[in-house]
């Protein structure tokens, strides 16, 4: 537990907003995934915060930081005195309780930032009681991911051991923790390594390929792993996905697309796509584009795909600059 999370989610959210994006990002990097999610949810729901409340929270945050520093240096009495002066006796007592909680190092903290798949591959051969002990000390979300990768027989055994587990002997916990940390320290270093693979990077690569390569990759994935192929598809942006953009964003895109290129991109598209685009042009501009589409006559599919890729590149560029919002599979919809 950090000083930030010791404040509680709402107060932590207020502090993050006051810190600004750059410094808030640095703070979030030192929190667990669960803490980040909880605080981020509060940030998303914050509407207006009264100046008085914000100042009070910032004062409490500063006092907690200073008090914790004194506590880490062995000055518990000084820490309490500092909090009482800053917050008053009652609130100081609550703050001290939170500081004491922060001072307690929870078992198996070194595993909290480990990738569940990686962790699962190293823990599955351990005795079921060891696995049960570890999972019982992890967040429910991460423990479920590890448990789901075990064999059905081992799942049942570990689940049963967790269910009947009472109070664990502290010495046993420390022994198991030390053994695992020593054994896995050379391979489980999530904070010092960066993730270079995953669906996200793959989607970024595919999105920059031509349409025929894009199709081949996705079809190849389909034959290897249908579920993965579906996840990749849901996160890719196809030309047809332009119908999911807001009218305001479509207008922003069209302002940067050449009329001739747009006409070529519209060859052979669905009526829904065509209507989405023409509805966001002036009446005269829409007539000109549709007229040019008719004048083009038959064209090669590769030419149409190249024109569509040019429009998609414009969309990605605007998205990267934060000028438009592109919704992908599984993301929440927005309400104007």
LINCORCOR-V261775 format. One record per helix or strand of 3 or more residues. SS is the DSSP state (~ for helix, > for strand). FROM is the first residue (numbers start at 1). TO is the last residue. If there is no record, write none. Layout:
# LINCORCOR-V261775
ss->SS from->FROM to->TO
ss->SS from->FROM to->TO
This chain:
# LINCORCOR-V261775
ss->~ from->3 to->6
ss->~ from->9 to->19
ss->~ from->21 to->28
ss->~ from->33 to->45
ss->~ from->51 to->72
ss->~ from->76 to->87
ss->~ from->89 to->103
ss->~ from->109 to->111
ss->~ from->116 to->123
ss->~ from->128 to->136
ss->~ from->140 to->148
ss->~ from->152 to->164
ss->~ from->170 to->184
ss->~ from->199 to->207
ss->~ from->211 to->224
ss->~ from->226 to->235
ss->~ from->239 to->244
ss->~ from->247 to->254
ss->~ from->259 to->265
ss->~ from->271 to->278
ss->~ from->283 to->296
ss->~ from->301 to->320
